[in-house]
């Protein structure tokens, strides 16, 4: 029998109120609180908190406020930057490549709920992994939905809602987000 955490990470229905998951979210929320309430000039303390919260391969700069569910499911590459108001619901893996820039208020949602109201009212949830390639710029106010893969060398226009995969070397925008130009 899989634990609720194992179910969450494999993309099947799970109970988010499971004691282990609640404790892990509270731990991440405490780290988010610390990060969001530290002076911007205290760079070393900010980096210490980020090392406890997410998996980073290199230089990371995240402006406050920043929020995530668990943190341990977020992996970022070299030279990552997230501007003010970033939220990552990392109920599943969120892998972000090198040289990625997130403009203000970018939302990345690996978490989702059933569309069937009976299942939803029963408290069922599930999640899908998200992947963002290298050299990607995501415009302000963009929402990246569960299960989406964004390729390398992509620009996502501000205010986009990314519901489907975006290939390499394109500019995409809109709601729903669509490729408008190859680069």
PyMOL commands that set and color helices and strands:
alter all, ss='L'
color gray80, all
select helices_A, chain A and resi 4-10+19-36+43-53+117-121
alter helices_A, ss='H'
color red, helices_A
select strands_A, chain A and resi 14-15+55-56+60-62+66-68+74-76+80-82+86-89+94-96+101-102+107-109+111-113+124-127+130-132+137-138+143-144+149-150+155-156+161-162+170-173+178-182
alter strands_A, ss='S'
color yellow, strands_A
deselect
rebuild
show_as cartoon
